């Protein structure tokens, strides 16, 4: 089971996208869910909140960031022995 990506989730880029001058680790926000969740429009902003890029990405190109501790193991984490 994987964690569903939702509108306004904060995500990190998992791949380099040199055509867009975006690099692995850059943080963006999901602003649109496309193709019934098969893709997402992610907006990348500077520290002042100005958008410098908005691009459609597949779920395997991004990961959802979490700011709260998990009460238990997250659904996408591998089981530990």
HELIX and SHEET records of a PDB file:
HELIX    1   1 UNK A   18  UNK A   20  5                                   3    
HELIX    2   2 UNK A   35  UNK A   37  5                                   3    
HELIX    3   3 UNK A   59  UNK A   61  5                                   3    
SHEET    1   A 5 UNK A  51  UNK A  57  0                                        
SHEET    2   A 5 UNK A  39  UNK A  45 -1                                        
SHEET    3   A 5 UNK A  27  UNK A  34 -1                                        
SHEET    4   A 5 UNK A  10  UNK A  13 -1                                        
SHEET    5   A 5 UNK A  62  UNK A  64 -1                                        
END                                                                             
